[in-house]
Amino acid sequence: MKKIMMVILLILFNFGFVFKVNAEDLKLAENAKSAILIEASTGKILFEKNADEKLHPASMTKMMSMLLIIEAIENGVIKWDQIVTVSENASSMGGSQILLETGEKMSVRDLFKGVAIASGNDAVVALAEAVAGNVNNFVSMMNKRASELGLTNTNFKNPHGLDDANHYSSSRDMSLIARELVKHKEVLEYTKIYEDYLRENTDRKIWLVNTNRLVRFYDGVDGLKTGYTEDAGYCMTATAEKNGMRIIAVVMGEETSKIRNQEVSEMLDYAFAQYKVINMLKSKDALGKYRVENGKEEYVKVMPKGEATVVKKKSEKDGKFSYDIKINSLKAPLKVGDNVGEIIIKENDNNVMTLKLTVDRNVEKANFIDLFLRNVKDMIIGNMSLK
């Protein structure tokens, strides 16, 4: 009955008969101990329930592990095709696993598959040791990264999520990890796989099936991580993208996997039915050319550091968007990523957001010869214009 009522309300809304539908009216995540629903690009919260309660995150812990692993790959600490020798510590992990043996050799790519698809505790420990030397170092990295992301209700004691009295997180913190993780599109290429094989063409072939069934049964879902332990109950962080809008939904402490999947699906239904994203400015949009003082190149383009995006109810009318640009004095040398000013985005003359600006390329400082030749060029052009 609850499912039927929600579908009716959403249909009525889409046809204009209902102009405001409260999350509470739909009883979202009614059975979860904690839940949150956000839009990924802005972090806007669409619904929350006990979002700061400290709970066991189970294997959702692996989202932080995957974040550190993908960052290590991008920074050259490890490589996708690097071969990892499995330690006794990794192969002895209980819970979900890909049946690694001590001394077995496997690529980082296949181990990552084992984590992203099958939630392998043994695989994530093997990768943690490859990145940080040992698990303790890796856990320290996890907690440091949690602090950098502003997580206030999280403490990690391991990279896999098996229960520990002092291993906890919250729905809000899990959504913040997920929001950072989905910025790495390569991760989603693995978390969206429903089934795959490891050790193909060997007598130890193993079939991987994604623990996140919504990857197959909910259109647009391409991640991220499920979890279950006796203390945690059934948990999930799911992400889906439709019509240019990415949504992240987190539930913790569900009674069964069926209820977990149903309530996450209802949260996603609610988000996609009620909200829309308006992209006002992209990170690669050039905002004009500006002169660089004492630069090898005389002019440089500026662009925003990030995208200007707003999330609105579909029932709301779009306003008139405009922006003001403020540029600092541009002096060489300049590097891509340097803050050179800001752009203030407005809707109906009200400030919506402010983004920092940077340059589109590096500009070295000009030497004496560069400046001399530029002055000669300017003189010649000036004289020609007088004729």
C-alpha positions as CSV (number, residue, x, y, z in Angstrom):
1,M,0.0,0.0,0.0
2,K,2.8,2.4,0.9
3,K,4.5,1.8,-2.5
4,I,1.2,2.3,-4.4
5,M,0.5,5.6,-2.5
6,M,4.0,6.9,-3.3
7,V,3.6,6.1,-7.0
8,I,0.2,7.8,-7.1
9,L,1.6,10.9,-5.5
10,L,4.6,11.1,-7.8
11,I,2.3,10.6,-10.9
12,L,0.0,13.4,-9.7
13,F,3.0,15.6,-9.1
14,N,4.4,15.0,-12.6
15,F,1.1,15.9,-14.2
16,G,0.9,19.1,-12.1
17,F,-1.9,18.1,-9.7
18,V,0.5,18.1,-6.7
19,F,2.8,21.1,-6.4
20,K,4.5,20.2,-3.2
21,V,5.2,16.7,-1.9
22,N,7.0,16.5,1.4
23,A,9.4,13.6,2.0
24,E,7.6,13.0,5.3
25,D,4.4,12.4,3.4
26,L,6.0,9.7,1.4
27,K,7.5,8.2,4.5
28,L,10.9,7.8,2.9
29,A,13.3,5.3,4.6
30,E,10.7,4.5,7.2
31,N,12.4,1.4,8.4
32,A,16.0,2.7,8.3
33,K,17.8,3.8,11.5
34,S,19.4,6.6,9.5
35,A,19.2,7.9,5.9
36,I,20.1,10.8,3.7
37,L,19.4,11.8,0.1
38,I,21.6,14.4,-1.7
39,E,22.3,15.7,-5.2
40,A,25.9,15.0,-5.9
41,S,27.2,18.1,-7.8
42,T,26.0,20.6,-5.2
43,G,25.6,18.5,-2.1
44,K,22.1,19.8,-1.6
45,I,20.2,17.6,0.9
46,L,16.8,16.5,-0.4
47,F,15.9,14.4,2.6
48,E,17.5,13.2,5.8
49,K,16.6,11.1,8.8
50,N,18.9,10.8,11.9
51,A,21.7,11.6,9.4
52,D,24.3,12.3,12.1
53,E,23.7,9.1,14.2
54,K,26.9,7.1,14.7
55,L,26.4,3.6,13.4
56,H,28.4,0.7,12.1
57,P,28.8,1.2,8.3
58,A,29.8,-2.4,7.5
59,S,31.2,-2.7,4.0
60,M,30.2,0.8,3.0
61,T,33.6,1.4,4.7
62,K,35.1,0.3,1.4
63,M,34.0,3.5,-0.2
64,M,36.8,5.3,1.7
65,S,39.2,2.5,0.9
66,M,38.3,2.8,-2.8
67,L,38.7,6.5,-2.7
68,L,42.3,6.2,-1.3
69,I,43.1,3.5,-3.8
70,I,41.9,5.4,-6.9
71,E,43.8,8.5,-5.6
72,A,46.9,6.4,-5.2
73,I,46.5,5.2,-8.8
74,E,46.0,8.7,-10.1
75,N,49.0,9.9,-8.1
76,G,51.3,7.1,-9.4
77,V,51.7,5.4,-6.1
78,I,50.4,2.1,-7.6
79,K,49.3,1.2,-11.1
80,W,46.3,-0.6,-12.5
81,D,48.4,-3.3,-14.1
82,Q,50.8,-3.7,-11.1
83,I,50.9,-7.2,-9.7
84,V,50.3,-7.6,-5.9
85,T,51.4,-10.6,-4.0
86,V,48.7,-11.5,-1.5
87,S,49.9,-11.6,2.2
88,E,48.8,-14.1,4.8
89,N,47.0,-11.3,6.5
90,A,44.9,-10.5,3.4
91,S,44.1,-14.1,2.6
92,S,42.9,-14.8,6.2
93,M,40.1,-12.2,6.1
94,G,36.7,-13.5,6.9
95,G,33.3,-12.3,5.6
96,S,32.8,-11.6,1.9
97,Q,35.9,-12.5,-0.1
98,I,37.2,-13.5,-3.5
99,L,39.1,-16.5,-2.0
100,L,42.6,-15.1,-2.3
101,E,45.4,-17.5,-1.2
102,T,48.7,-16.5,0.5
103,G,51.3,-15.8,-2.1
104,E,48.8,-15.5,-4.9
105,K,49.6,-12.8,-7.4
106,M,46.8,-10.6,-8.8
107,S,46.7,-7.2,-10.6
108,V,45.5,-4.1,-8.9
109,R,42.7,-3.9,-11.5
110,D,41.4,-7.4,-10.7
111,L,41.7,-6.8,-6.9
112,F,39.7,-3.5,-7.4
113,K,37.1,-5.5,-9.2
114,G,36.9,-7.8,-6.3
115,V,36.2,-4.9,-4.0
116,A,33.9,-2.9,-6.2
117,I,31.7,-5.8,-7.4
118,A,32.0,-8.6,-4.7
119,S,33.0,-6.5,-1.7
120,G,36.0,-8.7,-1.1
121,N,37.5,-8.2,2.4
122,D,40.6,-10.0,1.3
123,A,41.0,-7.9,-1.8
124,V,40.6,-4.6,0.0
125,V,43.3,-5.6,2.5
126,A,45.7,-6.7,-0.2
127,L,45.2,-3.3,-1.9
128,A,45.5,-1.4,1.4
129,E,48.9,-3.1,2.0
130,A,50.0,-2.3,-1.6
131,V,49.1,1.4,-1.1
132,A,50.4,2.0,2.5
133,G,52.7,-0.9,3.3
134,N,50.4,-2.3,6.0
135,V,46.8,-2.0,7.2
136,N,47.6,0.3,10.2
137,N,49.1,2.9,7.9
138,F,46.2,2.6,5.5
139,V,43.7,3.1,8.3
140,S,45.6,6.2,9.4
141,M,45.3,7.5,5.8
142,M,41.5,6.7,5.9
143,N,41.0,8.8,9.1
144,K,43.2,11.6,7.8
145,R,41.1,11.8,4.6
146,A,37.9,11.7,6.6
147,S,39.1,14.8,8.5
148,E,40.0,16.5,5.2
149,L,36.5,15.8,3.9
150,G,35.0,17.4,7.1
151,L,33.5,14.1,8.4
152,T,32.5,14.7,12.0
153,N,30.9,11.4,13.0
154,T,33.3,8.9,11.5
155,N,36.2,6.8,12.9
156,F,37.8,3.9,10.9
157,K,39.5,0.9,12.5
158,N,39.9,-1.2,9.4
159,P,39.5,-0.9,5.6
160,H,36.7,-3.5,5.2
161,G,34.0,-2.7,7.7
162,L,33.9,-5.8,9.8
163,D,32.4,-4.8,13.2
164,D,34.7,-3.1,15.7
165,A,33.4,-1.1,18.7
166,N,35.2,2.0,17.7
167,H,34.5,1.7,13.9
168,Y,31.6,3.9,13.1
169,S,30.2,6.5,10.7
170,S,26.9,8.3,9.8
171,S,24.7,8.5,6.8
172,R,25.8,12.1,6.2
173,D,29.4,11.2,6.4
174,M,28.9,8.3,4.0
175,S,27.2,10.6,1.5
176,L,30.2,12.9,1.7
177,I,32.6,10.1,0.9
178,A,30.4,9.0,-1.9
179,R,30.2,12.5,-3.3
180,E,34.0,12.6,-3.4
181,L,34.2,9.1,-4.9
182,V,31.9,9.7,-7.8
183,K,34.2,12.5,-9.0
184,H,36.5,9.7,-10.1
185,K,34.5,8.4,-13.1
186,E,36.8,5.4,-13.5
187,V,35.5,4.0,-10.2
188,L,32.0,3.9,-11.6
189,E,33.2,1.8,-14.5
190,Y,33.7,-1.0,-11.9
191,T,30.9,-0.4,-9.5
192,K,28.3,-0.5,-12.3
193,I,29.4,-4.0,-13.4
194,Y,26.7,-6.5,-12.4
195,E,28.7,-9.7,-13.0
196,D,32.2,-10.6,-14.1
197,Y,34.9,-13.3,-13.6
198,L,38.3,-13.4,-12.0
199,R,41.0,-16.0,-12.8
200,E,39.2,-17.0,-16.0
201,N,40.7,-20.0,-17.9
202,T,42.0,-21.4,-14.6
203,D,40.8,-24.1,-12.2
204,R,40.2,-21.3,-9.6
205,K,37.8,-19.3,-11.7
206,I,35.4,-17.2,-9.6
207,W,32.1,-15.6,-10.6
208,L,31.6,-12.1,-9.2
209,V,28.1,-10.8,-8.7
210,N,27.5,-7.3,-7.6
211,T,26.2,-7.1,-4.0
212,N,24.2,-4.0,-5.2
213,R,21.3,-5.5,-7.1
214,L,20.0,-2.0,-8.1
215,V,22.8,-1.9,-10.6
216,R,20.8,-4.3,-12.6
217,F,17.3,-3.5,-11.5
218,Y,17.1,0.3,-11.2
219,D,17.7,2.4,-14.4
220,G,20.6,4.7,-13.9
221,V,22.2,3.2,-10.9
222,D,26.0,2.7,-11.3
223,G,27.2,2.3,-7.8
224,L,28.3,2.4,-5.0
225,K,28.4,0.0,-2.0
226,T,26.3,-2.2,0.1
227,G,27.0,-3.5,3.5
228,Y,25.9,-6.0,6.1
229,T,27.0,-7.2,9.5
230,E,25.0,-8.4,12.5
231,D,25.6,-5.1,14.3
232,A,25.2,-2.9,11.3
233,G,22.2,-4.5,9.7
234,Y,21.7,-4.0,6.0
235,C,23.2,-0.8,4.6
236,M,23.6,0.8,1.2
237,T,25.0,3.8,-0.5
238,A,23.6,4.0,-4.0
239,T,24.1,6.5,-6.8
240,A,22.2,7.0,-10.0
241,E,22.3,9.5,-12.8
242,K,19.4,10.6,-15.0
243,N,18.9,13.7,-17.2
244,G,22.3,15.1,-16.1
245,M,21.5,14.9,-12.4
246,R,23.4,12.5,-10.1
247,I,21.7,11.5,-6.8
248,I,23.3,9.7,-3.8
249,A,21.1,7.8,-1.4
250,V,22.3,6.3,1.9
251,V,20.4,4.0,4.3
252,M,21.8,2.4,7.4
253,G,20.4,-0.2,9.8
254,E,17.7,-1.8,7.6
255,E,16.2,-5.2,8.7
256,T,16.5,-7.0,5.4
257,S,18.2,-6.6,2.0
258,K,14.7,-6.5,0.4
259,I,13.6,-3.6,2.5
260,R,16.9,-1.8,2.0
261,N,16.6,-2.1,-1.8
262,Q,13.0,-1.0,-1.8
263,E,13.6,2.1,0.4
264,V,16.6,3.2,-1.6
265,S,14.6,2.8,-4.8
266,E,11.8,4.9,-3.3
267,M,14.3,7.6,-2.3
268,L,15.7,7.7,-5.8
269,D,12.2,7.8,-7.3
270,Y,11.4,10.8,-5.1
271,A,14.5,12.7,-6.1
272,F,14.2,12.2,-9.8
273,A,10.4,12.9,-9.8
274,Q,10.7,16.1,-7.8
275,Y,14.0,17.8,-8.6
276,K,16.0,19.0,-11.6
277,V,19.5,20.4,-12.1
278,I,20.3,23.6,-13.9
279,N,23.9,23.9,-15.1
280,M,24.6,27.6,-15.4
281,L,28.3,27.4,-16.1
282,K,30.8,24.6,-16.8
283,S,34.4,24.4,-15.6
284,K,35.8,24.6,-19.1
285,D,33.7,27.7,-20.0
286,A,36.1,30.6,-20.9
287,L,35.0,33.9,-19.4
288,G,37.1,36.2,-21.6
289,K,40.8,37.2,-22.2
290,Y,42.7,39.3,-19.7
291,R,46.1,40.9,-19.9
292,V,49.0,39.3,-17.9
293,E,51.6,41.7,-16.5
294,N,55.2,40.7,-17.5
295,G,54.0,37.4,-19.0
296,K,55.7,35.5,-21.8
297,E,52.1,35.4,-23.2
298,E,50.4,38.8,-23.1
299,Y,46.8,37.5,-22.6
300,V,45.2,34.5,-20.9
301,K,41.7,33.2,-20.6
302,V,40.0,32.7,-17.2
303,M,37.6,30.0,-16.3
304,P,35.7,28.8,-13.2
305,K,37.2,26.3,-10.8
306,G,34.2,24.0,-10.8
307,E,30.7,24.1,-12.2
308,A,27.9,26.4,-11.3
309,T,24.9,24.2,-10.7
310,V,21.6,24.7,-8.8
311,V,19.1,22.1,-7.8
312,K,15.4,23.1,-7.9
313,K,12.0,21.6,-7.5
314,K,10.5,20.9,-10.9
315,S,7.5,22.9,-9.8
316,E,9.6,26.0,-9.4
317,K,10.0,28.4,-12.3
318,D,13.5,29.1,-13.6
319,G,14.7,32.6,-12.8
320,K,16.9,34.9,-14.8
321,F,20.6,34.1,-14.3
322,S,23.5,36.5,-14.5
323,Y,27.0,36.9,-13.1
324,D,29.6,39.4,-12.0
325,I,33.3,38.7,-12.6
326,K,36.0,40.1,-10.3
327,I,39.6,39.6,-11.6
328,N,42.7,40.2,-9.4
329,S,45.8,41.8,-10.9
330,L,47.3,39.2,-13.2
331,K,51.1,39.0,-12.9
332,A,53.3,36.3,-14.3
333,P,54.2,33.6,-13.4
334,L,50.7,32.0,-13.4
335,K,49.7,28.4,-13.2
336,V,46.5,26.5,-13.9
337,G,44.8,26.2,-10.6
338,D,45.9,29.6,-9.2
339,N,43.1,31.7,-7.8
340,V,42.9,34.8,-10.0
341,G,39.5,36.1,-9.0
342,E,35.9,35.0,-8.6
343,I,32.6,34.9,-10.3
344,I,29.3,35.6,-8.5
345,I,26.3,33.7,-9.9
346,K,23.0,35.4,-9.5
347,E,19.4,34.4,-10.0
348,N,16.9,37.3,-10.2
349,D,19.7,39.5,-8.8
350,N,20.1,37.3,-5.7
351,N,23.5,35.7,-5.1
352,V,23.3,31.9,-5.7
353,M,26.9,31.0,-5.4
354,T,30.5,32.2,-5.8
355,L,33.2,30.3,-7.6
356,K,36.9,30.9,-7.7
357,L,38.5,31.6,-11.1
358,T,41.7,30.3,-12.6
359,V,43.6,30.5,-15.9
360,D,43.4,28.2,-18.9
361,R,47.2,27.6,-19.1
362,N,50.5,28.3,-17.4
363,V,52.2,31.6,-18.2
364,E,55.9,32.1,-17.5
365,K,57.4,35.4,-16.6
366,A,58.8,37.3,-19.6
367,N,62.5,38.0,-19.8
368,F,64.1,41.2,-21.1
369,I,64.2,40.0,-24.7
370,D,60.5,39.1,-24.6
371,L,59.6,42.5,-23.3
372,F,61.9,44.3,-25.8
373,L,60.4,42.4,-28.8
374,R,56.9,43.1,-27.5
375,N,57.5,46.8,-27.3
376,V,59.0,46.8,-30.8
377,K,55.9,45.0,-32.1
378,D,53.6,47.5,-30.4
379,M,55.5,50.4,-31.9
380,I,55.3,49.0,-35.4
381,I,51.6,48.3,-35.0
382,G,51.1,51.8,-33.6
383,N,52.9,53.5,-36.4
384,M,51.0,51.5,-39.1
385,S,47.7,52.5,-37.5
386,L,48.6,56.2,-37.9
387,K,49.1,55.9,-41.6
